[in-house]
Each structure stands twice: as structure tokens, then as C-alpha cells.
Amino acid sequence: MKILIVAAHPDDEVIGMGATIKKLSLKNNIHLCVVTEGASAQYQNERMIEVRKNSCKKSAKTLGISKITFLDYPDMKLDAKPHLEINRSLENVIDKFKPNSVYTTPYNDLNNDHKLVFDSTLIATRPTSSSVKELICYELPGLTKHPFTPNFYYDVSKYFSHKIRAFKIYKSEVEKFPHPRSIKSLENLAIFRGVESGLSMAESFQIIRKISS
């Protein structure tokens, strides 16, 4: 199976579903598409754009991702771009890779880039014009408009250590507890989702669309 992971920023893929990516990579071909450079809004030093990109490449190897496409849109400025332009950029990636499943950012997030990437992914994966049979949102911890409500879980007990190893590669993005993007917070969330689903550790998802023939 071909799986496309769409991330608004470098590190969304690890934080949202790093352990699941590792698990899926054992039997599937995984392509990562990173929509923005994820640094210019946070850091004055332009060098951080390359730092984030290199961290993404190293992290991808740890998780078993076979290919990365960087669209290099400016961080936290997707709302300044024509929506059609972002849609077409994602459509081009999907047309070339022809994934069966696509995982993308959640729509409940207060981060505008995350919301806009979800909207564009929803359009780019239309059943009438794409190969995509499954569209799924991963969970990103942080400020949200309303709680993430999963309807699908992966048992990641055997793969969670790979997620932490991959996240630590993003040295500039690892925060101290109780920040939601700290190592301990990610562990606590995996345990909570595990308890919720009867597992030791889990990553949670929302199935937006699933088409079976």
C-alpha cells in the first residue's frame, strides 16, 4: 500500500503519528509531504529553515519514510496564499505518488496552518479525482477549538521508542514538561489513548473518509 503523510510543519508527522509511521513502514511505502518550512515565524535566523529540513530528513530515516517532498511555503502564512495554489500543490503530489491512504493534520486545531492544510487535503483527495480511498487525521497535542475525538487507534506499544528517538532529532522543538510537545507529555498522551482503547500505548486518529469496493 502507498501511504502519504501530509504535515503542515516539519515535526508534525512525528508528534502526530511517529510510532504509527514506523509500524506502517514495515509493510508499506510511505511518502511525507511537508507543506511549510516551519521556521521563519519562530526564528529570526534563516539558517533554522535548513536545520528543520535536515532534522526532518534524519527523523524520516528513523521512522522508515521512503521519500519527502518539501513544498516550502512560508511558516504561519498559508492564509496569505491563494487556497487554490495550496490545493494544486497537494494535488500534484497525490497525482505523482498515487497513494491509497492519506493522513493529515486535524481540523480542530487553533494553529491556522494545521486547519488550512486539512482543508486543502480534503479537496486534493476528492474521490472523483484522486486515487485516495482513506483520508485520516492524526492528533496534534496543543491548543484546540474543541477536543480531538478519535474513532480509530493504532497499538504502538512496540514502536513508541522510535517516535521518541525521531522526535529528539528535532532538538529545537523538544520542550520541557508540562508543555504538550515534551517527551513526557507525548508519553502520557500515548498511555491515555492506550487506556481509552484497551491498549498499553496508542496513537489516535479520526477517519474522515473511507471507501471500500
VOGUVO-664008 format. One record per residue: x, y, z of N, C-alpha, C in turn. Coordinates in steps of 0.2 Angstrom, whole numbers, plus 5000, padded with zeros to 4 digits. Atoms other than C-alpha are relative to their C-alpha. Layout:
N
XYZXYZXYZ...
***
This chain:
213
500449945000500050005000500450065000499749935000500550184997499750055004500349954995500350305011500350075000499749934999500550495011499850035006500149964993500850595027500150074998500049935001500450775025500150045007499849964994501250895038500050074998499949935002501051075039500750035002499349984998502751095048500449945001499650064998504250985050500049995007500150034993503950885066499349985001500750024999502050875064499949924999500150085001502250695057500249965006499850044994503250635072499650015006500449984994502250725085499349964999500650035001500650665077499949935000500150085001500950485072500749974999499350035001502850445073500049935001500050074999502550275081499749964995500450035006501250235068500350004994499650005006502350285054500549945000499550064999503650165060499749934999500350065000502450025062499749994992500350015007501650055044500649994995499550005005503350075036500349934999499850075000503749895039499749964994500450035005502449845026499850044994500349955005502050005016500550054998499649955003502850135005499750075003500249934997502750305014500450064998499849945003502950475007499850055005500149944995503050635018500050064996500049935003502450805011500050055006500049944995502950955022499850064996500349945003501951105017500450065001499749944999502851245025500749995003499350014998504751275030500050005008500150014992504151285049500550045004499549974996505451405055500050085000499949935001505351585048499650045005500449964995503951635060500249995007499750024994504851565075500750035002499349984999506651615072500250054995499749955004507551765066500549984995499450035004509051665060499749954994500250045006508651605042500349935000499650075000509851455045499549955003500450054997508451375055499549964995500450035005507451335039500449944998499750065002508851215034500149955006500050044994509051155052499449955000500650045000507251105052500049954995500150055006507351025035500549945001499550054999508950925039499749955006500250044994508150865056499449964997500650035003506550815045500349944997499750065004507650705034500349955004499750054995508650625048499449965004500650034996506950595058499749954995500450045005506150515042500449934999499750075000507550385041499949965006500250044994507250335059499349974999500750025000505450315055499849954994500150045006505650225038499650034995500349975006504950355027500450004994499650015006505550325009500150064996499949945004505350495001499650065004500249934997505050685007499950054994500049945004504350824997499950065004500149944996504550995004499750064995500349955004503351124997500350075002499749944998504251265006499650075000500449944999502851385009500250035007499749974994503251515022499649985007500350034994502851465040499550055003500549964997501251535048499750054995500349955005500751625032499749974994500450035006499751505022499450044999500649965001498251615024500150064995499949955004499151745014500149974992500050035007499251624999499349984997500750025003497851584987499949935002500250074998496951424993500149964995499950045006496951364976500749984998499350025001498851364975500249945004499850064996499051254990499649944998500450065002497651134984500449974994499750035006498551114967500749975002499450034998500251084976499949935003500150074997499550944986499749954994500350045005498550884971500649974995499450025004500250874961500449945004499650064996501050764975499649944999500450065000499550654975500049974993500050035007499550634956500649964999499450035001501350584956500149945004499950064995501350464971499449955000500650055000499550394969499949965006500150034994499350354987499349975001500750034998497950234994499750045006500249964994497950325011500350065001499749944999498250495016499850025008500149984993498550555034500250085000499949935000498450745038499850035006500149974994498350875051499350015002500749994998496750895062499750074999500349935001495451025059499750035006500349974994495051055077500650055003499449974998496751145079499950085000500049935001496951335083500650024996499549985004498551335073499750014993500349995007498051415056500349964995499750055005499251315046499749935000500350074999498551155053499350004996500750005003496751205048500050004993500049995007497251265031500349944996499750065003498251105027499549955000500650045000496751005032499550014995500449985005495651105021500249984993499750015007496751085006500149924999500050085001497050895009499349974998500750025001495150875010499850014992500149985007495050954992500449964996499550045004496550864985499949935000500150074999495950694990499349984998500750015002494150714982500049934996500150075003493550534977500050004992500150005007493150594959500650014996499449985004494950654955500649975003499450034997496150554966500049935001500050074998496750384970499949985007500050014993496450404988499449975003500650034997495250284997499950015008500049994993495650335015500350075001499749934998495850515022499950005008500050014992496350515041500450065003499649954996496850645053500349975006499650024994498150625066499950055005500149964994498150705083500650045001499449964998499250855087499850035007500149974993499350905106500150075000499949934999499151085110499350045000500649965000497851225109499549984995500550025005496251175101499350035001500649975000494551245097499549955004500450054996493751085104500449935000499650064999494450915110500049954994499950055006495150785097499549945002500450064999493850645096500249944995499850065004494650485090499549954998500450065001493750345081500449954997499650055003495250245076500750005004499450004996496850195086500549944997499550055002498450105082500449985007499650034995499349995095500750024998499349985001501050075096500549985005499650024995501749995111500749984998499350025002503249915102500450054996499749965005503550065091500150075003500049934997503450215103500750035001499349984999505350215107500250044993499849975007505550255088499850074999500349935001504450405089500450055005499649964996505450475104500750014997499449995003507050445095500050054994500149955005506450535080499850075002500149944998505750675089500650045003499449974997507350705099500550034994499649985005508150735082499950084998500249935001507150895081500250045007499749974994508250975095499750065002500349944998507551145094499350005001500750014999505751085095499849975006500250044994505850975111499950055006500249954995505051075125500149965007500050034993505151045144499249995003500750024997503650965153499850065005500650035003502251015155499850024993500249985006502251085138499849944996500350065004501250975126500549974995499550035004502750955115500749985004499550034996503850875128500049935000500050085000504450695129499549975005500450034995503450665145499350014998500749995002501850745138499849954994500250055005501950635122499949935003500050064997502250485133499349995004500650004996500750525144499450004995500550005004499650555129499949934997500150075003500050385121499749955006500350044995499650305138499350015001500749995000498050395139499649974995500350035006497550345122500049935000500050074999498050175126499549975005500550024996496950165141499350014997500649995003495550235131499849944995500250055005495650095118500249935003499850064997496249955130500649974998499350025002498049955125500550035004499549974996499649995133500250074998499949945003500050135122499750014993500349995006499150205107500150074997500049945003499150345094499350004997500750005001497350405090499950044993500249975007496550465073499350014999500749995002494950525065500049984993500250025007494350435049499650054997500449955004493750575038499649974994500350045006493350465023500349944999499750065002493550285019499549974995500450035006492950205003500349934999499950075001492850015001499749984994500350035006492549924985499749945001
***
